[in-house]
Amino acid sequence: MLTLLSNSIKSSDAINSLESAEKEAYYINEASAVQSPFIFLAASLLLLAFMVSFIKLPNILEKKEGECLGYGEALKHKILKMGAVGIFLYVGAEVAIGSYLVNYFIDMNMHLVIQSTPWMNNIAINILNTDLASLDKRAIVGAFVTFYWSGAMIGRFVGAYLTSKNNPSKVLGFFAIGALLVIIISMNTVGLLSMWSILAAGLFNSIMFPTIFTLSIQDIEELKPQASGILCTMIVGGAIIPPLYGFITDLSGFKAAMILLLACYGYIYYFAKSTSKNLA
């Protein structure tokens, strides 16, 4: 993250004032700032694809004669359709928050607040191993986005334990309420409280995908392959909700755009309540 955000970006006027050689060097430097991470990701995906190509997966479910196992048949199940919408909205909301955190924090001038708060600088040095004095404003706030994704990882372990001991639907509902609360707090506050509350959304996001997925296919049995395909396809919400969130932000600001996030998590809470009856 810091590799991408710590690069100093010049304005159009500053770039135009550069000599030809300096301008070319600047463009090369900007390109190289993002080149290595994406080359690494591409190489990792190619290696993973190569390894998977040698794995022979067992045929777990066999189609019986005269049995219809199409996607249309799977979509006749109400809970699956509700879960597909839930996955769409969850992935969209999670990606929207993560994608716009840096811009949201800069809009609130959080880089200035962070720089003037001693204990925030201590967190950067002692936990993030980052010296904020050497960074530009995007990198300063970007360093703290780490907590959003770290919260998702920590919450996954906590959530796995909770769902193993309690009704998964109730745990999902609790986490959806948590996400709603921290977003409402961030919408109605400023400064560090607004910043840390929206970062906490990562913690509540943690269990949503696997829990929604599992609840959606719990009563489908032989149609689980088709149902799984439908649910996996719905991660396309991550490509639709964020631009919509950005569009609303351009019209009315970040705080108002969070109403879209509330709608997403509100639906997930509704899904959790709807499925809890089946697991009671």
DANORBEL-V923467 format. One record per helix or strand of 2 or more residues. SS is the DSSP state (A for helix, B for strand). FROM is the first residue (numbers start at 1). LEN is the number of residues. If there is no record, write none. Layout:
SS/FROM/LEN, SS/FROM/LEN
This chain:
A/2/4, A/12/5, A/20/33, A/71/4, A/78/30, A/110/6, A/118/9, A/132/3, A/137/8, A/146/20, A/168/20, A/191/9, A/201/5, A/208/9, A/221/32, A/254/23
